[in-house]
Amino acid sequence: MKRASTNTTERPPANGTSEHQSLSKYIQARFDECSRSQKDVAQYIVDHLDEAAFQTAEELARRANTSSSTVVRFSQALGFEGFPELQAAAREEYRRVYAMAVTNGQSSGSTPLFSLDQNEFESALTADHLNVEDTARKVSRSSVDALIKAIADAEKVLVAGTDQMAFFASYMRHLLMLLDLRVDVVASPSQEALSRLGRIDGATLVVGLSAGRPHPLVVRAMKLARHREARTAAITDATLSEVAKLAQIKLYYSSNSPAYVRSHTALLSIIQALAYGVYAQDTAQYDDRIRAFRLK
């Protein structure tokens, strides 16, 4: 990634200076110039600004699945002297966004779930609660409606998700099969899974699940779907994800977590809500299907 130029529109954001872009928009504008590992850092900062604003370079690197030296080089490539200067810009944007939310009455005014001296268990539950709330605020109703209709109308649905996403792909398949829909899962580069990819056609809806950097198999499924003019949808925690770029319908979920793994509570909620949305399209018909399925 080339070092930032001195042009006013290309300079990194300066604290309190309105003439500059916000850090998030600046990173998105420079995203295509990043190396693969730097893109991981860029995605994480854009989608987890509150964490990037207060974590150390080592903590940020761990969550972005890269090294602290990559975080530092990424900061310098954007034109900052180092990570502390980038973090200062992140904090400035975070405070500005939070203040705007308070002004517009969008901040949560409910009583905190736990006291301030939270233990690790309580901190994880609090993060999950906030992730679901943040996802619900940001999700697009038009995108949700489009995906529900696409699932209900598709002759067959293929859900692609590997590693930690394999569980959620299988669970989505389970919920939709209860409605007697035709659903396949691609969760590994096995011969059987690859043959399922080979059966993608224009009547297929391909749903790609990803967290952070998408698995090459999921990207391959999305590209093949586009090539064969199949409908595509992405459910991801990274707005700059390659899977999202390849999808016609996009749903984003928040995955902030104090733990050593990302939180997928909001992803689980989205999958269950989508299945319920499909069911609500024709409850009488699906009730019959569910009863028949349970009798098998």
Order of alpha helices (4+ residues) and beta strands (2+ residues): alpha-alpha-alpha-alpha-alpha-alpha-alpha-alpha-beta-alpha-beta-alpha-beta-alpha-beta-alpha-beta-alpha-alpha
